[in-house]
């Protein structure tokens, strides 16, 4: 055997022995170092490719789940809205049926009704040419449609509510008839007729009997004024007075004379206040007006707000002249501002069906969705009637009424809007975008704000600055215009009160006038 072959066979034998002894072959003895590195890199590259494919598959699954959740939330919001509209239509039909039934039952007494005061029968007030006419059918909106919410109570102690009518007030026309905007198509040209009025007027058809007084707490001056007002309303006007339980305790601590003052014991009685109270008087600022509105989950009696707070855009009456103001209001007619409210529903991601929503919340100023204590940006997907609006990335979003346009929305850069303009303000809070500007939507739309599943943190919703609720990923907040506005009395009219409030409260556009003795254009 040749020596090289011998050496080779000896090497093979040695290698085999080494393999048998150690159980593996030393790869570095078979391949150079560069080849080993290439093999390792190719293995790592293959594993990275698999991870990338796996992550892309996860993104696809997450996107599909997100679309399914969005479809579910959209269906739930639409079903909830249809349910609300169905219930409102059903209640309206029941009221109409009840009114028609009353007309048939009292047909035999039409002759007596011609001679009686319309206040004795709020269902039928005008009789002419032998035909009955509903009091709200032509000339305005009557109290039995605005304020009554269910069957009247059988409690004999409850004083009968006063009836009233809302109509368009026109200074040039003394007939005070309600006139709609008219669209004319004469000769193919579309034109709109001028409105006959700019102000809503309230006329009492029977004298008010019951007044609810709400006060700002922890104020000695308010407490003194409240006791004086209660005494004057009782002695001079012989009215029934309702106050909060806290206020009644304060009045009785002052004198046992105030035993006639009434109050409530539980939340169920609060829900029925609108069936007992003819007028609400607030002593405080805008916060007291917000508190008064929050007490009424449905119809709201007319509110007379007296200014006793630090800043008031909705409190035009001065407490120093409360006797003259209340004399004029109780006599009527009075100018009214109908302040719209938002109705908000929270739909949780875990809801099993479209009816599984939380109790609706009514707000007079705004609902705010913000990031709370989280350091991350809010990520909110916004829809208008199921049409995508935008994705909010910033500190949050404000959905405001026009009455709330001078509150948080104004501080966030939103516009000031006349309170009788029907609309919903859409104002971002510190958006991380230079092109994100505030918007105003019409009153008939439904807005939905949803926290997407890929949001880094939950959001928080607050309603008129309270009742804070957490919105987890997948939860949605649905807002629409509530059917029950808040009627507030005006000192002059809606426009003058609004302009006075921004001039006095905000010093709007207040600057020194340019001097007249400077250079002039020739």
matplotlib code that plots the C-alpha trace (Angstrom):
import matplotlib.pyplot as plt

x = [0.0, 1.3, 2.4, -0.1, -3.0, -1.7, -1.7, -5.2, -6.6, -5.0, -6.6, -9.9, -9.5, -8.5, -11.5, -13.9, -12.5, -12.9, -16.5, -17.2, -15.6, -17.2, -20.5, -20.2, -17.9, -16.1, -17.6, -14.7, -12.4, -14.4, -15.3, -13.4, -14.6, -16.0, -18.3, -19.6, -20.5, -22.5, -24.4, -25.3, -26.4, -28.7, -30.3, -30.9, -32.3, -34.7, -36.0, -36.5, -38.5, -40.8, -41.2, -42.1, -44.7, -46.1, -46.4, -48.0, -50.5, -51.3, -51.8, -54.2, -56.2, -56.2, -57.5, -60.2, -61.3, -61.3, -63.5, -65.9, -66.0, -66.6, -69.5, -70.9, -70.7, -72.2, -75.1, -75.6, -75.6, -78.1, -80.4, -80.3, -81.2, -84.0, -85.3, -85.2, -87.1, -89.6, -90.3, -90.6, -93.0, -95.0, -95.3, -96.4, -99.0, -100.4, -100.6, -102.5, -104.8, -105.5, -106.1, -108.6, -110.3, -110.7, -112.1, -114.8, -115.7, -116.1, -117.9, -121.2, -119.7, -118.5, -121.1, -119.9, -116.3, -117.0, -117.8, -115.2, -111.6, -109.1, -107.1, -109.7, -109.2, -105.6, -106.4, -108.8, -108.5, -110.1, -113.6, -114.8, -117.6, -118.6, -115.3, -112.7, -109.0, -106.0, -104.2, -100.9, -102.0, -101.5, -100.3, -97.5, -96.4, -98.5, -97.3, -99.2, -97.0, -93.8, -93.9, -96.3, -94.6, -97.0, -100.4, -101.2, -100.8, -103.8, -102.3, -104.9, -102.2, -100.5, -101.5, -102.7, -100.0, -100.4, -100.7, -98.9, -98.2, -95.0, -95.3, -93.2, -93.2, -93.2, -92.9, -94.6, -97.5, -99.8, -101.6, -98.6, -99.3, -96.8, -95.4, -93.0, -90.2, -91.8, -90.0, -91.4, -90.9, -92.6, -91.7, -88.9, -87.0, -86.4, -86.8, -87.3, -89.8, -88.5, -89.2, -92.0, -90.2, -86.8, -87.9, -90.0, -92.6, -94.3, -97.8, -99.5, -102.9, -103.5, -101.6, -98.5, -99.1, -95.8, -92.3, -89.1, -86.1, -82.6, -79.6, -75.9, -74.6, -72.2, -73.2, -74.6, -75.8, -77.7, -79.2, -80.5, -81.9, -83.6, -85.4, -86.6, -87.8, -89.7, -91.4, -92.4, -93.7, -95.8, -97.2, -97.7, -98.3, -99.7, -97.6, -96.5, -92.7, -90.4, -86.8, -84.0, -83.8, -80.7, -82.3, -85.4, -83.3, -81.6, -84.9, -86.4, -83.2, -83.8, -87.5, -90.4, -92.5, -91.1, -93.0, -95.1, -92.0, -92.1, -89.3, -88.6, -87.4, -85.9, -84.9, -88.3, -89.9, -87.3, -88.1, -91.8, -91.0, -91.8, -95.4, -95.7, -93.5, -94.6, -91.5, -87.9, -85.9, -82.1, -80.0, -76.3, -74.3, -74.2, -73.3, -76.6, -78.4, -76.6, -77.6, -81.2, -81.2, -79.6, -82.4, -84.9, -84.2, -87.1, -89.2, -88.0, -90.2, -89.2, -86.2, -85.6, -81.9, -80.7, -77.0, -75.3, -72.2, -68.7, -69.5, -72.8, -73.7, -77.1, -78.1, -79.4, -81.5, -80.2, -81.0, -81.4, -84.6, -86.0, -89.5, -90.0, -88.6, -90.8, -93.8, -93.3, -92.6, -95.6, -97.8, -96.3, -95.7, -92.0, -89.3, -87.8, -84.5, -84.8, -81.4, -80.8, -79.3, -77.3, -78.4, -75.4, -75.3, -72.2, -72.1, -69.6, -67.6, -68.9, -72.5, -74.4, -77.0, -77.8, -80.2, -77.5, -76.5, -76.0, -78.5, -78.5, -77.0, -78.3, -75.9, -76.6, -73.0, -70.8, -69.5, -65.7, -63.6, -60.0, -56.9, -57.3, -54.2, -52.6, -49.4, -50.4, -52.3, -56.0, -56.9, -60.6, -62.4, -65.3, -68.4, -71.3, -74.4, -72.0, -69.9, -66.2, -65.3, -61.7, -59.4, -58.6, -55.0, -54.4, -55.6, -59.3, -62.5, -65.4, -69.0, -70.8, -74.2, -74.4, -75.2, -71.9, -70.0, -68.8, -67.5, -64.8, -65.2, -64.3, -61.2, -60.2, -60.5, -64.1, -66.4, -69.0, -72.4, -75.8, -77.7, -80.8, -78.7, -79.4, -76.1, -73.5, -69.9, -67.0, -63.9, -60.6, -58.5, -54.8, -54.8, -51.4, -52.1, -51.9, -54.9, -57.4, -59.9, -63.3, -66.5, -70.2, -72.7, -76.4, -78.7, -80.3, -77.1, -75.9, -72.2, -70.3, -66.9, -65.2, -61.9, -60.2, -58.7, -55.2, -55.4, -52.5, -54.7, -58.4, -60.2, -62.4, -65.8, -67.2, -70.7, -71.0, -67.8, -69.0, -70.1, -66.8, -66.8, -63.9, -64.1, -62.0, -60.8, -63.9, -66.3, -68.2, -70.0, -73.1, -74.5, -77.5, -79.8, -82.2, -85.9, -86.2, -84.7, -84.1, -86.3, -84.7, -86.3, -84.8, -84.3, -84.7, -84.5, -82.1, -79.8, -79.4, -78.9, -76.2, -74.3, -74.5, -73.1, -70.0, -69.4, -69.6, -68.3, -65.5, -64.9, -65.2, -63.2, -62.5, -59.7, -58.9, -60.5, -58.1, -57.5, -59.1, -56.3, -53.7, -52.8, -55.7, -56.1, -56.2]
y = [0.0, 3.5, 5.7, 8.4, 6.0, 4.5, 7.9, 8.6, 5.4, 6.0, 9.4, 8.0, 5.4, 8.1, 10.2, 7.3, 6.5, 10.1, 10.1, 6.9, 8.2, 11.7, 11.0, 13.8, 15.1, 18.4, 20.5, 22.9, 20.1, 19.5, 23.1, 26.3, 29.1, 31.3, 28.5, 28.0, 31.7, 31.6, 28.5, 30.2, 33.5, 31.6, 29.8, 33.1, 34.7, 31.9, 32.3, 36.1, 35.5, 33.1, 35.7, 38.4, 36.2, 35.4, 39.0, 39.9, 37.1, 38.5, 42.0, 40.6, 38.8, 41.9, 44.0, 41.5, 41.5, 45.2, 45.4, 42.9, 44.9, 48.1, 46.5, 45.2, 48.7, 50.3, 47.8, 48.3, 52.1, 52.0, 49.5, 51.7, 54.8, 53.0, 51.7, 55.3, 56.7, 53.8, 54.6, 58.3, 57.6, 55.2, 57.7, 60.4, 58.2, 57.3, 61.0, 61.7, 58.8, 60.1, 63.6, 62.3, 60.2, 63.3, 65.2, 62.6, 62.4, 66.1, 66.7, 67.0, 69.8, 72.1, 74.8, 75.0, 75.1, 78.2, 80.2, 78.6, 79.7, 77.6, 77.1, 74.7, 72.3, 72.2, 69.6, 71.8, 75.5, 77.0, 76.4, 78.1, 77.4, 74.3, 72.5, 71.7, 72.5, 71.2, 74.0, 73.2, 72.3, 75.6, 78.4, 76.9, 74.2, 73.5, 72.4, 69.1, 68.0, 69.5, 68.6, 65.7, 62.4, 59.6, 59.3, 61.9, 61.0, 60.1, 61.8, 64.3, 66.5, 67.3, 70.7, 70.8, 72.0, 75.2, 75.0, 77.3, 77.7, 78.4, 80.4, 82.5, 86.1, 88.8, 92.5, 93.6, 91.2, 91.4, 88.2, 86.2, 83.3, 80.5, 80.6, 78.1, 78.8, 78.6, 77.3, 78.6, 77.0, 79.8, 79.8, 77.3, 79.6, 78.3, 81.0, 81.0, 83.3, 85.4, 84.1, 85.9, 85.8, 85.6, 84.8, 82.2, 83.5, 81.6, 82.5, 81.1, 79.7, 79.2, 80.8, 78.9, 77.2, 75.5, 76.8, 74.8, 76.8, 75.4, 77.1, 77.1, 75.4, 76.8, 80.5, 82.7, 85.3, 82.7, 81.3, 84.7, 85.5, 82.1, 82.6, 86.0, 84.7, 81.8, 84.1, 86.6, 83.9, 82.4, 85.6, 87.7, 85.0, 82.1, 79.6, 76.1, 75.9, 73.0, 73.0, 70.5, 68.5, 70.4, 73.7, 72.7, 71.8, 75.2, 77.0, 75.1, 75.8, 79.5, 79.5, 77.1, 79.3, 77.4, 74.2, 74.7, 74.2, 70.8, 68.5, 65.0, 61.8, 59.6, 59.6, 58.3, 61.5, 63.5, 61.8, 63.0, 66.6, 67.8, 66.7, 68.9, 72.0, 74.9, 77.0, 76.5, 79.3, 78.9, 81.0, 80.7, 80.6, 78.4, 75.4, 75.7, 75.8, 72.7, 71.0, 72.0, 70.6, 67.3, 66.7, 66.3, 63.2, 64.1, 67.2, 70.4, 73.2, 76.8, 77.9, 81.4, 81.8, 84.5, 85.5, 84.8, 83.0, 84.0, 83.8, 83.3, 82.9, 81.5, 83.6, 87.0, 88.0, 90.1, 89.0, 92.7, 92.9, 89.5, 90.7, 92.7, 89.8, 87.2, 89.5, 89.9, 86.1, 84.9, 87.3, 86.6, 86.4, 85.9, 85.3, 81.8, 80.3, 76.6, 75.2, 71.9, 68.9, 65.9, 62.4, 60.1, 56.3, 54.1, 50.8, 48.4, 46.0, 43.0, 43.9, 40.8, 42.7, 46.1, 46.8, 46.1, 49.8, 51.8, 54.3, 57.4, 60.6, 64.1, 67.0, 70.7, 71.8, 69.1, 65.5, 65.2, 62.2, 62.6, 60.6, 61.0, 60.3, 58.4, 59.7, 58.3, 60.2, 59.4, 57.4, 57.9, 56.9, 59.2, 58.5, 60.6, 58.6, 55.6, 57.7, 57.9, 61.4, 61.2, 59.6, 61.9, 61.7, 64.2, 65.0, 64.3, 65.5, 67.7, 67.2, 70.3, 71.9, 75.5, 76.5, 75.0, 76.8, 79.4, 76.7, 74.0, 74.1, 77.8, 77.2, 74.4, 76.8, 76.2, 79.0, 80.8, 80.0, 81.5, 79.1, 78.9, 77.7, 73.9, 72.0, 69.9, 71.3, 68.9, 70.4, 68.5, 69.0, 69.8, 67.6, 66.4, 67.9, 71.4, 70.8, 69.6, 72.4, 72.4, 71.6, 72.1, 69.3, 69.7, 68.7, 65.7, 63.6, 60.8, 60.9, 57.8, 57.9, 54.6, 53.6, 51.2, 47.9, 49.0, 52.0, 52.1, 53.2, 53.6, 56.9, 58.7, 60.3, 63.0, 64.6, 68.2, 67.8, 64.9, 61.2, 60.2, 56.8, 54.7, 53.7, 50.6, 49.5, 48.4, 50.7, 53.4, 56.6, 57.5, 61.1, 62.6, 65.6, 64.9, 65.6, 67.5, 71.0, 73.2, 76.3, 79.3, 82.7, 85.7, 89.1, 90.8, 88.2, 85.4, 87.5, 90.5, 88.1, 86.2, 89.3, 90.8, 87.6, 87.5, 91.2, 91.2, 87.7, 87.4, 91.1, 90.0, 92.1, 94.8, 97.1, 100.8, 102.7, 104.0, 107.8, 110.0, 112.6, 110.5, 110.5, 110.2, 108.8, 111.5]
z = [0.0, -0.8, 2.0, 1.2, 1.1, 4.3, 5.9, 4.6, 5.9, 9.2, 9.3, 8.5, 11.1, 13.6, 12.6, 13.0, 16.4, 17.4, 16.2, 18.0, 21.1, 21.2, 19.5, 16.9, 14.1, 14.6, 11.8, 12.0, 11.0, 7.8, 6.6, 6.7, 9.0, 6.2, 5.0, 8.6, 8.9, 5.6, 6.8, 10.1, 8.4, 6.0, 8.9, 10.8, 7.6, 7.1, 10.7, 10.2, 7.1, 9.0, 11.8, 9.3, 7.6, 11.0, 12.0, 8.7, 9.2, 12.7, 11.3, 8.7, 11.5, 13.7, 10.7, 10.0, 13.7, 13.8, 10.7, 12.3, 15.5, 13.6, 11.7, 15.0, 16.6, 13.6, 13.6, 17.3, 17.0, 14.1, 15.9, 19.1, 17.1, 15.3, 18.7, 20.1, 17.0, 17.3, 20.9, 20.3, 17.4, 19.5, 22.4, 19.9, 18.4, 21.9, 22.7, 19.5, 20.1, 23.6, 22.3, 19.7, 22.2, 24.5, 21.5, 20.9, 24.6, 25.0, 21.7, 23.6, 25.8, 23.0, 23.8, 27.4, 26.2, 24.1, 27.2, 29.5, 29.8, 27.7, 30.8, 32.2, 29.4, 28.1, 25.5, 23.5, 23.7, 20.5, 19.3, 16.2, 13.8, 15.8, 15.2, 17.8, 17.3, 19.1, 20.9, 19.3, 15.8, 14.2, 16.4, 18.5, 20.8, 23.9, 27.4, 27.3, 24.4, 25.7, 29.4, 30.0, 30.0, 30.9, 32.7, 35.3, 38.9, 41.0, 44.1, 45.2, 46.9, 43.6, 42.3, 38.7, 36.3, 34.4, 30.7, 28.2, 24.5, 22.6, 19.5, 17.2, 18.3, 15.6, 16.5, 13.3, 13.4, 16.5, 15.5, 16.7, 14.4, 13.8, 10.3, 8.7, 6.3, 2.9, -0.2, -3.4, -6.9, -8.8, -12.5, -11.9, -9.5, -5.9, -3.3, 0.5, 2.2, 5.0, 8.5, 10.3, 13.6, 15.3, 18.8, 20.6, 23.0, 25.9, 26.9, 30.0, 29.4, 33.1, 36.0, 37.3, 40.6, 41.6, 41.5, 42.0, 43.4, 43.0, 44.6, 44.5, 47.7, 50.3, 49.7, 52.4, 50.0, 48.0, 51.1, 52.3, 48.8, 48.7, 52.0, 50.9, 47.6, 49.1, 51.6, 48.8, 46.4, 49.2, 50.7, 47.5, 44.9, 47.0, 45.1, 46.0, 46.5, 45.9, 47.0, 47.4, 50.6, 51.6, 51.1, 53.1, 56.1, 55.9, 55.7, 58.7, 60.7, 60.1, 60.9, 61.4, 59.1, 56.1, 57.0, 53.8, 51.6, 49.8, 48.7, 47.5, 49.2, 46.4, 42.8, 41.6, 42.8, 41.0, 37.8, 38.2, 39.0, 35.5, 36.1, 39.2, 38.6, 36.3, 36.7, 37.8, 39.4, 39.7, 42.0, 41.0, 37.8, 34.7, 36.9, 38.7, 35.3, 34.3, 37.5, 37.0, 33.5, 34.7, 37.1, 34.3, 32.2, 29.9, 29.5, 31.3, 32.6, 31.8, 33.7, 35.1, 35.8, 38.2, 38.1, 41.4, 40.1, 38.9, 35.2, 33.5, 29.8, 30.6, 33.6, 32.3, 35.3, 38.1, 41.7, 42.9, 40.8, 41.4, 42.3, 39.1, 37.0, 38.6, 38.4, 34.6, 34.1, 36.1, 34.1, 30.7, 27.8, 28.0, 25.5, 25.6, 24.3, 23.6, 24.4, 22.7, 24.6, 23.4, 24.2, 24.7, 24.7, 25.6, 23.8, 25.3, 23.1, 25.1, 24.3, 23.2, 21.1, 20.0, 22.9, 25.5, 26.0, 29.2, 30.4, 28.1, 29.5, 28.6, 28.4, 28.0, 27.3, 26.0, 26.2, 26.3, 25.3, 26.4, 27.4, 31.1, 33.1, 30.3, 28.6, 25.2, 22.5, 22.2, 19.2, 18.3, 15.2, 14.4, 12.2, 11.1, 10.2, 9.6, 7.3, 8.3, 9.5, 10.8, 13.3, 16.2, 17.5, 20.2, 23.7, 22.9, 21.3, 22.4, 21.1, 22.1, 21.8, 20.6, 24.2, 25.2, 22.5, 25.0, 27.4, 26.9, 23.2, 23.1, 25.2, 22.7, 19.7, 18.7, 17.4, 19.5, 18.1, 18.9, 21.2, 19.0, 16.0, 15.8, 15.4, 17.1, 17.4, 16.7, 18.3, 18.8, 21.9, 21.0, 17.9, 16.6, 13.2, 11.8, 9.5, 12.0, 12.3, 14.3, 12.5, 13.0, 12.1, 11.5, 14.4, 12.7, 12.4, 14.8, 15.7, 16.9, 18.5, 18.9, 20.6, 18.1, 19.1, 18.3, 20.7, 23.2, 26.1, 26.9, 26.7, 29.2, 28.6, 30.8, 30.5, 31.4, 33.4, 35.6, 35.5, 34.1, 32.3, 30.8, 27.2, 26.6, 23.1, 21.2, 23.2, 21.4, 22.3, 20.3, 20.4, 18.8, 19.5, 22.4, 21.8, 25.1, 25.0, 28.0, 27.8, 29.5, 30.0, 28.3, 29.9, 26.5, 23.7, 22.7, 20.6, 23.0, 25.9, 24.0, 22.8, 26.3, 27.8, 25.5, 25.9, 29.7, 30.4, 27.8, 27.0, 23.4, 20.9, 23.5, 22.6, 22.5, 19.6, 17.1, 17.5, 14.9, 14.8, 12.9, 9.2, 6.8, 3.3, 0.7]

ax = plt.figure().add_subplot(projection="3d")
ax.plot(x, y, z, "-o")
ax.set_aspect("equal")
plt.show()
